[in-house]
Amino acid sequence: MIPRILSQTWKSANLPPAAEVLRQGWRARNPELDYRFYDDDGCRQVVADAFPDRLAEYDALTLPILKADVFRYAVVYRDGGIYADIDMECLKPVGRLLERTGCLLSVEAKLTARRQAELGYREPLQVANCIFAAEPGHPLMRRAFERSLELFARHPAGQPISVEDISGPRMLTRLLAAERFDGLTILPQVVLMAPLDYPNIWPINAYMHARHRTFGTWKAREGGPSFARRMIERNRLPNPLPPGLGRLLSTGS
């Protein structure tokens, strides 16, 4: 079973007010979860604990968001439990979602055929890395950590860095297609990545447990994605009443 642990991170303990509201929402709705918060120093210590032989590679990452991505894989690999970005909003308790073994992921976006081809995805969907859960020691978390460092090491020096491709959801989506991982549960998008346009009222919210507010992200500081890209990758509204809470599958060839 996935441990009842919730891990979150920010560069320091001084959260933006909006993020503090969301953090308190997670704690209020999930009092049974062991809440663990990590600042930059705490994140580095987690990597040192989980992958001591890779710490120098972690230190060499040139962007804070790269370190934040790598940290999240390391902390769930080390401790298990659920990771959620600090700008994720909890709408209802997530404990029942953790009553399973293996690894719990979410569809982040359903893609058009054109966008699927542009990204080179095997399936017309992207998996989220802003929220996920797993048992400690899960091989996907190890491989996501390792793959992020591998891709960064191969990146030409001085060239612009696509974080999504190196350590973010595109990397994770491609990793799931390229390698085999048994016993994954991939939830429908509405469960953990509910659109902002969906009101938190019954019956629309029957399956809604969380959503991504995206106000405090690195993308926002860089101007954020274009409106067209948001519409293509994030705002294709999913069925608010999916037939179930996810499907078990094995990935890879």
N, C-alpha and C positions, 0 to 999 in steps of 0.2 A: 504494500500500500504506500502511496505517496505521503511522506511526512507532513504533518500539520505545521508547516513553516512558511512564512511569507518574507521574502527578501526584497528590499528596495535600496536604491542608491541615489545620492546627489553629491555634488562636489564638496559640500560642507553640511553641517547640521542646520545652517540657516536657510531654510526652505523659502521660496517665494510663497506669499500668502495663499495663492490659489492652490499650490501644490500641498501645502499643509492641510488645507481643507480636505483634499482628496485622500491624503494619508490617514487623517482621522476617520474618514468614511470607511476605509478598509478595516481599520481597527475596531470601529464600533459595530460593523456588520459581521465581523469574524473574530469574536473575542477568544475563540478556542485556538486560533493560530498563534504560534510563537513568532512574534514580529521582530525582524532583525533589519536594522538600518546600517548602511555603510557609507562613510565619506570616502574621499580619494585614498587616504591612507589605509582605511579598512579594506578597500577593494584590493589594494596591492598585497595586503597581508593574506587575503583569501587566495589569490593566485600563488603566493609563496607557499601556502599550505597545500594547495591542491596539485600544483604543478611546479615544484621548486626548480626543476631543471629547465623550465621555460621562462623563468622570471625575467631574465635579461631581454628576451624577445618582447615580453609585455612592456618593459620599461622603454624599449625602443620605439613603440608605437607613437606616432607623431600627433595624433588628434585625440582629445579627451573622449570623443564618442567611440573611437575604436577601442579604447581601454574599457569604456562602459559596456560595450558589446561583449568583449572577451571576458570581463568580470562576470557577467550574468551566466555564461555557460559554466564558468569555473565554480561559482557559488552553488548552483544547482547540482553540479557534478559532485561537489564535496559533501553537501548537506542534504540534498533533495529538497522537496517542497515546491512552492510556486514562486516565480519571479514576476514582478509587475513594474513597468516603468512608473516613475513618480507622477506622471500625468495621466495614468490610468484611473478611471472612475469605477468604483465598485457599486453596483446597483442592488445586489442581493448576495447573501452568503454563498461562498464557493466551496464549502466543505464537502458537499455531496459530489462535486465534480472530482474531488481528490480520492474518492473511494474506489480506486482502481490501481493496478500495478503498471509498471512501465513508464511511458512518457505521454504527456498530454499536450497537444498543440492546438492551434486554432487557424482556420483559414482567415487570412487578413483581407483578401480581395479576390473577387472573381474577375477574370480578365477577358477582354475581347479576343477573338482569334488573331487579330492583327497584333495586339499587344503581347499575346503569348508567343508569337513568332519572333517579335522584336527581342524579347527577353530570352528566347531559347528554352522555354519551359516545356516539360513533358506533358503537363496537364494545365488547363486554363485557370490556374489559381496560384496565389502566393500565400505562403505560410508566414505567420507573424513571429517576430522575435522580441516584441515588446511585452509579451505575456506568454508564459508556458510553465509547465510543471513536470517533474520527473522524480523517480526514486533516486537515491544517491548512487553514484557510480554508473549511471546510465551511459551506454556507449555513444549515443547521439550527442550528449553534452561534451564528452571528450573529443569527439571528432569535430564538432562545431568550434570548439576552442582551438584545436590543432589546425583546422582548415583556415581559420581566420589569420593565424600567424603565418601559415604557409603563403597565403595569397598576398599578405602585406610584404613579405620578404621578396616576392617576385615582382612587386610593383616597381616600375622604373622610377628612379630617384628624380625628384623635381617635377613629376607629372601630377596633374590633378587626381585626387583620390575619390573614388566612388565608394563611400562607406557601405551603402546597401549591397554592393557587389562583393566587398571584401569581408565584412563581418556581420552584415545585417540580414534582412529577410530574403534578399535575392540569393545570397550565399547559402542560407539555410534551405531554401526551396530547392536549389540545384543539388545540394548535398543529399537531400532526401531522394532525389531522382537518381543520383549516381551510385549510391551505396545502399546496402540492405540493412534495415533496422526492423526487427520484429516487435510486434506488440505495441505499436503506436496507436494512440487515439487522436484523431483529428476532428475537432469539433466544428460544426457549421459556424460560419462567420458571425451570426447574430448572437451567439452565446457569450463570447469573450471580446468580440470586436463589433459590438452593436453600433450601427450608424448613429451619428449625432442627430439626424433628422427623425429618428424614431422616438416618440414620446415614451416616457417611463410610466405608462399606464396599461392596465390590463384590458384586453388580452395581448396587446402588442408586446408587452414585456414578459410574457410567460416564460421565455427561455433566456432573456437578457440578464447576464450576470455582471458584465463589465463593458466599458468602451474607452476608446483612446481619445482624450481631449486634445492632445498634441500641442498644447500652448507653451510647453517648456522645453521643446526639443531643439537639437542642433539645426534641424531644418528651418525652424522659425528664425533662428539667428542668421541663417544664410538666405533669408527671403522666402523660404518655403517652396513647395512644389507649385507649378502653375495650376490655374483653375482646371485646364483641360486634363492635366495629369491626375489631379485629384479625382476628377469625374471618372477617368478610365480605371485608375488603380484602387481607389478607395470607396467611391460613392455609387457603385452599381449596387443598388439596394437589394439585399438578400431576402429570402422568404422569412418573415418574422416568426413563423410557426413551423419550423422544420420537423420532419417526421420523427426525429430522435436526437439524442445528445451525442452524436458523433459516430464514427465508424472505425472499427478496428482494421488495420491494414498493415501489410509488410511492404516496404519500399525497396527499390533496387531491381535489378534484372533477375 
